[in-house]
């Protein structure tokens, strides 16, 4: 029986390598470049209005609530006081109606023509020639907070606000502040390892979030991600405030405020802070992870893996290149199977994890039992008939079955021992379905009153030398096939009751395929039988078209 190829990706940071481009980097949309605008012309920055009426150091241009103060004769810092006409000592406001104001008010934040305004770099001052990216007096822009000095000496980083949805609760984004090698990506990973993600604030400093190996809400940064040994930073404190989570496609909008410290990860992903290590600061960053193309289910991953023939790179790419929804469904199956010790047995997954399998798109026809039977194979043939042979001599056939066992929902015996029924088997050369060339075909038929009875058993191989082969519907180079079929009275196949999955050993085979000549073919093995309408190893829509199923037996 084939095993379900499951890829261990839980807690693995390296899974993103080779996702999209030829260099193995994540293809993230880069909308945030470094701030080179030294004449900050952003007039729409109203995210953080200063409502402090006593603010005399840096009166914000949006402070409109202190505009009626006409009695304060010592008010020298009110930049919006346009009605104070009696203030004879106001020498700092050249915008009001005070005709005695003889000094040029250089701290007036609404004076857009004042080129020497060095006190206030508010965004409304479009002509402020001294407002550059190093101005830390009133910096509300999301793209310039790295210029602020952190009180603990941490590096304050910028983020690309567009994050990538890897799977449910797993998001990755690019750090646009170069932390190490500027030619390599620095990536920030957000992970929610919980069943339900809510629009609430998650505390990164809680006890349950203190270790990366078992945190519920996790924030980890990989510096020089593509290096074999990147530097990691893991959360020490802070929050992730989720404001908009989409449970259908796992999209997310969240605001991050956090301190991360340099961290070592052991082989089990336990995190230990580096003594006297560096630290990273994220100051109130809002990121959005959108999922636009999530029509695939994990059935697409399963079908892709079947085509890989145990190539680990191929199976890995089947997972990596799939949608976030497909990855999530696939891992839910994996986690369920892991809890039930299925160890890759796909039919154990079906028995223990049916709901997860159905969500994945693996939904066999319930009218057919799984498996649909079991057979043993054991026979030696000493004559190979040509495909044009019209009759069989008694000394060229095997009197009796080479396949025994049962099939169908009611465990129907393949070999009928009723009175008057005989079973014969023979070897011939034929062309079977997709073999393309001649193949060896071993046939087992029942006869009663010289009329062939159903079912008919057929074993097919393209092998020309002894060896062990898989019994399945895979590549002929590594496999053989066995079918239980139904025929009409004219000798035409009507449908397939079942096909077999297992192994077979061909211990003897002549290299001379001359038709109608003496040869030797010996086969032995066993297989589980499955209806083309009820199997988990293949795309059932595809195989039921190639191998039309019989009605339930």
matplotlib code that plots the C-alpha trace (Angstrom):
import matplotlib.pyplot as plt

x = [0.0, 1.3, 2.0, 0.8, 3.7, 3.4, 5.9, 6.9, 6.6, 5.3, 7.5, 9.9, 11.3, 13.0, 9.8, 9.6, 12.9, 12.3, 8.7, 8.6, 11.6, 14.7, 16.9, 14.9, 13.5, 10.0, 8.3, 6.9, 5.4, 7.8, 5.9, 8.1, 11.4, 13.7, 12.5, 14.6, 12.1, 13.8, 11.0, 8.3, 5.3, 2.8, -0.1, -2.5, -0.7, -3.5, -2.9, -1.7, -3.1, -1.7, -4.6, -2.4, -3.3, -0.3, 2.1, 4.4, 7.4, 5.8, 2.3, 0.7, -1.2, -4.2, -4.6, -7.8, -9.3, -7.2, -8.3, -10.4, -7.9, -8.2, -7.5, -4.0, -1.8, 1.3, 0.3, 3.3, 3.1, -0.5, 0.1, -3.5, -4.6, -6.1, -8.6, -6.3, -6.2, -5.4, -2.3, 0.3, 3.1, 2.6, 5.7, 5.7, 2.5, 2.6, -0.7, -3.1, -4.7, -2.3, -1.0, 1.8, 3.4, 6.7, 8.6, 8.5, 6.9, 9.3, 7.6, 4.2, 3.4, 0.7, 2.9, 3.6, 5.9, 8.3, 11.4, 13.2, 10.7, 12.9, 10.7, 7.9, 8.1, 4.4, 3.2, 1.1, 4.2, 4.9, 7.7, 9.7, 13.1, 14.6, 12.2, 14.1, 14.3, 16.4, 13.8, 12.6, 10.5, 7.1, 7.4, 4.0, 4.8, 5.0, 8.0, 10.4, 10.2, 13.6, 15.1, 13.9, 16.4, 15.2, 15.6, 17.0, 19.3, 17.4, 17.3, 13.9, 13.0, 10.7, 8.4, 6.9, 3.2, 2.2, 2.7, 2.4, -0.2, 1.5, -1.2, -3.8, -2.2, 1.2, 2.4, 5.7, 6.8, 10.0, 12.0, 13.1, 15.7, 19.0, 20.1, 23.0, 24.0, 22.0, 21.8, 19.9, 16.3, 15.5, 12.0, 9.5, 7.2, 3.9, 2.4, -0.8, -0.9, -4.4, -7.6, -9.5, -7.9, -10.0, -10.0, -8.3, -4.9, -2.5, 0.2, 3.6, 5.1, 2.8, 4.1, 2.6, 4.4, 7.9, 9.4, 9.3, 8.9, 5.5, 4.2, 0.6, 1.2, 4.7, 6.8, 10.3, 12.7, 15.2, 18.2, 19.9, 17.2, 18.9, 22.1, 22.7, 22.9, 20.7, 20.5, 17.1, 15.3, 12.3, 9.7, 10.4, 7.5, 4.8, 1.5, -0.1, -3.5, -5.6, -8.2, -9.5, -9.1, -10.8, -11.5, -12.3, -9.0, -6.9, -6.3, -5.2, -4.8, -2.9, -0.8, 2.5, 4.3, 7.1, 10.6, 12.5, 15.9, 18.7, 17.9, 19.4, 17.1, 18.0, 17.1, 13.6, 13.1, 13.4, 14.5, 17.2, 18.1, 21.7, 23.5, 24.2, 22.7, 21.2, 17.5, 14.9, 12.0, 8.8, 6.9, 3.1, 3.3, 0.1, 0.5, -2.0, -1.8, -4.2, -5.1, -6.3, -5.9, -7.1, -9.3, -7.2, -7.8, -5.2, -6.5, -4.3, -1.3, -2.2, -2.6, 0.7, 2.5, 1.2, 3.0, 6.4, 7.2, 8.8, 11.0, 11.4, 12.1, 9.0, 6.8, 8.1, 7.3, 3.8, 3.3, 5.2, 3.6, 0.0, -2.4, -2.7, -6.0, -4.6, -1.6, -3.8, -6.1, -3.1, -1.5, -4.8, -4.8, -1.1, -1.7, -4.8, -2.9, 0.1, -2.2, -3.6, -0.2, -1.1, 2.6, 1.8, -0.9, -3.4, -6.3, -5.5, -6.0, -9.3, -10.4, -9.3, -9.5, -12.5, -13.7, -10.3, -9.9, -13.3, -12.5, -9.4, -11.5, -10.8, -14.4, -14.8, -18.2, -19.7, -21.4, -18.1, -16.3, -12.6, -10.7, -12.9, -11.3, -8.0, -6.2, -3.2, -1.2, 0.7, 1.2, 3.7, 3.0, 5.0, 3.6, 3.2, 0.4, 0.4, -2.2, -3.8, -4.3, -7.8, -7.7, -5.9, -4.5, -5.0, -1.2, -0.7, -3.0, -2.9, -5.8, -7.0, -6.6, -3.4, -5.4, -7.5, -9.4, -12.6, -13.9, -17.0, -19.1, -20.2, -16.8, -17.7, -15.2, -13.2, -12.9, -16.4, -16.4, -20.0, -20.7, -20.0, -17.8, -14.1, -11.3, -8.4, -5.5, -3.1, -0.4, -0.6, 0.9, -1.4, -1.8, -3.4, -4.8, -1.8, 1.1, 1.7, 3.7, 3.2, 2.8, 2.5, -1.1, -2.0, -5.7, -7.9, -11.4, -14.3, -16.4, -19.7, -21.1, -18.3, -19.4, -17.1, -18.4, -17.7, -15.6, -12.3, -9.0, -6.1, -2.5, -0.5, 3.2, 5.7, 8.6, 11.1, 13.2, 12.6, 12.2, 9.9, 7.2, 4.5, 1.0, -0.7, -1.7, 1.7, 4.5, 5.0, 8.7, 8.3, 4.9, 2.5, -1.3, -4.1, -7.8, -11.0, -13.2, -16.6, -17.0, -20.0, -20.8, -18.9, -15.7, -15.6, -14.7, -17.7, -16.3, -13.8, -14.8, -11.5, -7.8, -5.0, -2.4, 0.5, 3.7, 4.4, 7.6, 8.3, 10.9, 11.2, 10.7, 12.2, 13.7, 12.3, 8.8, 8.3, 4.5, 3.3, 6.5, 7.6, 8.6, 8.4, 6.7, 6.3, 4.5, 3.7, 2.5, -0.7, -2.8, -5.6, -8.4, -10.1, -13.0, -12.1, -14.8, -13.5, -9.7, -7.7, -4.4, -5.5, -7.8, -11.0, -12.6, -9.6, -9.3, -13.0, -12.9, -9.9, -11.2, -15.0, -16.3, -18.8, -21.9, -21.3, -21.0]
y = [0.0, 3.4, 5.8, 9.3, 11.7, 14.2, 17.1, 18.2, 22.0, 22.8, 25.5, 25.3, 28.7, 27.4, 26.4, 29.6, 29.1, 28.8, 29.8, 32.0, 33.4, 31.9, 33.0, 31.2, 34.4, 35.1, 37.3, 39.9, 43.1, 45.9, 49.1, 50.7, 52.1, 54.1, 57.7, 60.1, 62.9, 65.7, 68.2, 66.2, 67.3, 64.9, 67.1, 64.3, 63.1, 63.4, 60.0, 61.4, 64.9, 66.7, 67.8, 68.9, 72.5, 73.2, 72.0, 75.1, 73.2, 71.8, 73.1, 70.8, 72.3, 70.3, 71.8, 73.8, 73.5, 76.3, 79.1, 81.2, 82.0, 85.8, 86.5, 85.0, 88.0, 85.8, 83.2, 83.2, 79.7, 79.6, 79.2, 79.2, 82.2, 84.4, 86.3, 87.6, 91.3, 92.6, 90.6, 93.4, 91.2, 88.5, 88.8, 85.3, 85.2, 87.0, 85.5, 87.1, 90.6, 92.1, 95.1, 95.7, 92.3, 93.5, 90.2, 87.5, 84.5, 81.7, 79.0, 79.4, 75.9, 77.1, 79.6, 77.8, 80.4, 80.4, 78.7, 79.0, 77.1, 74.6, 74.0, 72.1, 69.7, 69.2, 67.8, 70.9, 73.0, 72.2, 74.8, 73.8, 73.3, 72.0, 69.1, 66.0, 62.4, 63.1, 65.3, 63.6, 66.4, 65.4, 62.4, 60.8, 59.3, 55.5, 55.5, 57.6, 56.1, 54.5, 58.0, 58.0, 57.0, 54.0, 54.5, 50.9, 51.2, 48.8, 49.1, 50.5, 48.8, 49.5, 46.8, 46.4, 46.7, 44.0, 40.6, 37.2, 34.6, 31.2, 29.3, 29.8, 31.9, 32.0, 35.3, 36.6, 40.1, 41.8, 44.0, 47.0, 48.2, 46.4, 44.6, 42.6, 41.8, 44.3, 41.9, 39.3, 39.3, 40.0, 38.5, 38.9, 35.9, 36.2, 33.0, 32.3, 28.7, 28.6, 27.3, 30.5, 33.9, 36.8, 40.5, 41.2, 42.2, 39.4, 39.8, 38.7, 38.9, 36.3, 33.1, 31.0, 33.1, 33.0, 30.2, 29.9, 26.1, 26.3, 29.9, 30.5, 34.0, 34.4, 37.0, 36.0, 37.8, 36.1, 38.4, 37.4, 34.7, 33.1, 32.4, 28.8, 30.2, 33.3, 35.4, 35.3, 37.8, 36.5, 38.5, 39.7, 42.1, 43.8, 43.1, 42.1, 43.8, 42.0, 44.4, 42.4, 38.6, 36.7, 33.1, 32.0, 32.8, 33.7, 37.3, 39.6, 43.2, 43.8, 46.4, 45.3, 47.0, 44.8, 44.4, 41.4, 40.2, 38.3, 34.6, 31.1, 28.3, 24.6, 21.6, 21.6, 25.3, 26.2, 29.9, 31.2, 35.0, 35.7, 37.3, 41.0, 40.4, 43.0, 44.0, 45.1, 47.5, 47.6, 50.8, 50.6, 49.1, 48.1, 45.3, 43.7, 40.1, 39.5, 36.3, 36.8, 33.4, 30.6, 28.4, 25.3, 22.7, 20.2, 17.7, 19.6, 18.9, 15.2, 14.8, 16.7, 14.4, 11.3, 12.5, 12.9, 9.2, 9.8, 12.7, 14.7, 18.0, 17.5, 16.7, 19.7, 22.0, 20.6, 21.9, 25.2, 26.3, 25.6, 28.1, 29.1, 27.3, 24.1, 24.2, 24.7, 21.8, 19.6, 20.4, 19.8, 16.2, 15.8, 17.0, 14.7, 11.7, 12.4, 12.4, 9.0, 7.4, 6.9, 7.1, 8.0, 5.2, 7.1, 4.8, 5.3, 9.0, 8.2, 6.1, 8.6, 12.0, 11.7, 15.3, 16.7, 14.4, 15.4, 19.1, 18.4, 17.1, 13.4, 12.2, 8.6, 7.2, 5.8, 3.1, 1.3, -0.1, 0.7, -1.5, -3.3, -6.7, -8.5, -11.0, -13.4, -14.0, -17.2, -18.9, -20.3, -20.2, -22.2, -21.0, -17.5, -17.2, -14.7, -12.0, -13.3, -16.8, -18.1, -21.3, -22.6, -26.1, -27.8, -28.2, -24.5, -23.4, -23.4, -25.5, -23.5, -19.9, -17.9, -15.2, -16.0, -13.8, -11.7, -8.4, -6.2, -4.9, -8.4, -10.1, -12.1, -15.0, -14.5, -18.3, -19.9, -23.5, -24.2, -27.4, -27.1, -24.0, -24.4, -21.8, -21.6, -19.2, -18.5, -16.1, -14.1, -11.1, -8.2, -4.4, -3.2, 0.4, 2.8, 0.4, 1.4, -1.7, -5.4, -6.5, -9.8, -10.4, -13.1, -13.9, -15.8, -16.8, -18.9, -21.1, -22.8, -24.8, -23.4, -19.9, -17.4, -16.1, -12.9, -11.6, -11.9, -11.3, -9.7, -9.2, -6.9, -6.1, -4.7, -6.4, -8.4, -9.5, -10.8, -8.3, -6.8, -4.4, -2.2, -3.1, 0.2, 2.6, 4.3, 4.2, 0.9, 1.1, 0.4, -1.2, -3.9, -3.9, -6.2, -5.8, -7.5, -6.8, -7.5, -8.7, -9.0, -12.1, -10.8, -10.6, -6.9, -5.4, -3.5, -2.1, -2.5, -3.8, -3.1, -2.6, -3.8, -2.0, -3.9, -5.6, -8.5, -10.5, -11.9, -14.5, -16.0, -14.7, -15.7, -12.8, -14.4, -13.1, -15.2, -15.8, -19.3, -20.5, -22.2, -19.7, -19.4, -16.7, -17.0, -14.4, -14.1, -11.4, -9.8, -6.7, -4.7, -4.0, -0.7, 0.5, 3.3, 5.2, 4.7, 5.2, 7.9, 7.4, 8.8, 11.5, 9.5, 11.6, 10.9, 7.1, 6.5, 8.0, 5.9, 2.8, 3.0, 1.4, -1.3, -0.9, -1.9, -5.6]
z = [0.0, -0.8, 2.0, 2.2, 1.7, 4.5, 4.8, 8.2, 8.2, 11.7, 13.3, 10.3, 9.2, 6.1, 4.3, 2.3, 0.5, -3.2, -3.1, -6.1, -7.9, -9.4, -6.5, -3.9, -2.4, -1.4, -4.1, -1.8, -3.2, -2.2, -1.8, 1.0, 0.0, 2.3, 3.0, 0.9, 1.0, 2.8, 2.1, 3.7, 1.6, 3.2, 4.1, 5.1, 8.2, 10.8, 12.5, 15.7, 16.4, 19.4, 21.7, 24.5, 25.1, 27.2, 24.5, 24.1, 22.7, 19.6, 18.9, 16.4, 13.5, 14.2, 17.7, 17.0, 20.4, 21.9, 19.5, 21.7, 24.4, 24.5, 28.1, 28.3, 27.9, 28.2, 25.7, 23.4, 22.0, 20.7, 17.0, 16.1, 18.2, 15.5, 17.6, 20.4, 19.4, 22.9, 23.4, 23.3, 24.4, 21.9, 19.8, 18.5, 16.5, 13.3, 12.0, 14.4, 14.2, 16.7, 14.8, 17.3, 16.6, 15.2, 15.2, 12.7, 14.3, 13.5, 15.4, 13.8, 12.6, 10.2, 8.5, 5.3, 3.8, 6.8, 5.5, 8.8, 10.8, 12.6, 15.6, 14.0, 11.1, 10.9, 7.6, 6.9, 6.5, 2.8, 2.4, 5.6, 4.1, 7.3, 7.7, 6.7, 7.6, 10.7, 12.2, 15.4, 16.9, 15.6, 13.5, 12.8, 9.5, 9.5, 7.2, 9.3, 12.8, 12.5, 13.0, 16.6, 19.2, 21.2, 25.0, 25.3, 22.3, 20.2, 16.4, 15.3, 12.0, 9.1, 7.6, 4.2, 5.2, 2.7, 4.3, 2.7, 3.8, 4.0, 5.7, 8.5, 11.2, 9.5, 7.9, 6.6, 5.7, 4.6, 6.9, 4.8, 7.3, 6.4, 9.5, 8.2, 4.6, 2.5, -0.4, 1.7, 2.9, 6.6, 7.3, 10.1, 10.8, 12.6, 13.8, 15.6, 16.7, 17.9, 16.4, 16.6, 15.7, 17.0, 16.5, 19.9, 21.2, 21.9, 24.7, 23.5, 27.0, 28.5, 30.0, 27.2, 24.6, 26.2, 24.1, 20.3, 20.5, 22.1, 21.8, 20.9, 19.5, 18.0, 16.4, 15.2, 12.9, 10.7, 9.8, 6.5, 6.0, 3.1, 5.0, 6.2, 9.8, 10.0, 13.1, 15.0, 17.1, 19.2, 21.2, 24.7, 25.1, 23.1, 21.5, 18.2, 17.8, 15.2, 13.8, 10.8, 10.4, 7.5, 8.6, 5.0, 3.4, 6.5, 5.5, 8.3, 9.3, 12.5, 14.4, 15.9, 18.8, 20.1, 21.4, 20.0, 21.4, 19.7, 20.2, 19.7, 18.5, 19.3, 17.2, 18.8, 18.2, 21.9, 22.1, 24.4, 24.5, 23.7, 26.6, 25.9, 22.4, 20.2, 20.2, 17.7, 18.2, 16.2, 16.9, 16.2, 12.7, 10.8, 8.3, 6.0, 4.7, 1.8, 0.1, -3.5, -5.1, -2.8, -5.0, -4.5, -1.8, -0.5, -3.0, -5.4, -3.2, -2.9, -6.7, -7.2, -4.8, -6.6, -9.7, -7.9, -7.5, -4.1, -5.3, -2.1, -3.9, -6.0, -3.1, -1.2, -4.1, -4.3, -0.8, -1.1, -4.4, -3.2, -1.8, 1.9, 2.2, 0.6, 3.0, 6.0, 5.1, 4.4, 7.8, 9.6, 8.2, 9.2, 12.7, 13.1, 11.7, 14.0, 17.0, 15.9, 15.0, 11.4, 10.3, 6.7, 6.1, 4.1, 5.0, 8.7, 8.0, 6.4, 9.4, 12.0, 10.2, 7.9, 8.4, 7.6, 4.6, 3.2, 3.7, 1.7, -1.2, -0.6, -0.6, -2.0, -3.0, 0.2, -1.8, -2.1, 0.9, 1.5, 0.8, -1.6, -1.1, -0.7, -3.0, -2.9, -6.1, -6.8, -10.1, -12.7, -16.4, -18.9, -22.2, -23.6, -26.2, -29.0, -28.9, -32.0, -30.6, -31.2, -29.1, -26.0, -25.7, -22.4, -21.9, -22.4, -19.6, -15.8, -14.5, -11.5, -10.2, -9.7, -7.8, -4.7, -2.3, -2.1, -3.6, -3.2, -0.3, 0.6, 0.3, -2.9, -3.5, -6.7, -7.1, -7.6, -6.2, -7.4, -9.2, -12.9, -12.6, -13.6, -13.4, -15.8, -16.1, -19.0, -20.1, -23.3, -25.1, -25.5, -25.5, -22.3, -21.9, -21.8, -22.1, -25.7, -26.5, -26.0, -22.4, -20.6, -19.6, -17.1, -17.3, -14.9, -16.1, -14.9, -17.2, -16.9, -19.8, -22.0, -21.3, -19.6, -16.2, -14.4, -12.8, -14.8, -13.1, -15.2, -14.2, -16.5, -16.6, -19.1, -17.3, -19.3, -16.4, -12.8, -10.0, -7.4, -8.6, -7.1, -7.8, -8.5, -11.3, -11.5, -14.0, -15.8, -15.3, -11.6, -11.4, -12.5, -12.3, -11.3, -12.1, -11.3, -14.3, -15.9, -19.5, -21.9, -23.9, -26.9, -24.9, -24.4, -21.0, -19.6, -16.3, -13.5, -10.2, -8.6, -9.0, -6.6, -4.6, -3.1, -4.3, -6.5, -7.1, -10.6, -9.8, -13.2, -16.7, -20.0, -22.0, -25.2, -25.8, -28.9, -29.1, -29.0, -27.6, -24.3, -21.6, -17.9, -15.8, -12.0, -9.9, -6.2, -3.9, -2.5, -2.8, -1.3, -3.8, -4.3, -6.5, -8.9, -7.2, -3.7, -3.3, -1.6, -3.4, -6.8, -8.2, -8.3, -11.0, -13.2, -12.7, -12.9, -16.3, -17.4, -15.6, -15.6, -12.4, -12.1, -9.9, -6.3, -5.9]

ax = plt.figure().add_subplot(projection="3d")
ax.plot(x, y, z, "-o")
ax.set_aspect("equal")
plt.show()
